[in-house]
């Protein structure tokens, strides 16, 4: 599951975990690392988060026969798309995202003007790339229970066509 900050990835993942599914939030410590861009000339783009590839490989190699839901949004995630049965983009309008970020208490990201500018920039630059490579897109402005029900349904009948055609 991927998408911009504020689309509800962590909330959906937490609910899936509460329902007994195997979940990994790659925003948690140890799953990603920050790489600074020493050449960056603007305040918005100073570096990027990347998955720790060795750890992700170990996770995906440890197939225990149960559905695994992984959430994150980093540049190198596409290296692992062939290991997933489905890649689901959660999307929502900018006003919904900014409102959620302003109200959330579990994550401080997006509270500053620079971070909000980064999120809006990502909506324009990054979300279309995610849309091109995902197998499913869900309107995450809907109630959480509906989004989670759709994620569970996708896990039961995933499709590889969009991923396969992107390779």
Buried (B, 14 or more C-beta within 10 A) or exposed (E): BBBBBBBBBBBBBBBBBEEEBBBBBBBEEEBBEEEEEEEEEEEEEBEBBBBBEEBBBEBBEEEEEEBBBBBBBBEBBBBBBEBBBBBBBBBBEBEBBBEBBEEBEEEEBBEEEEBBEBBBEBBEEBBEEBEEBBBBBBBBBEEEEEBBEBBBEBBEEBEBEBBEEBE
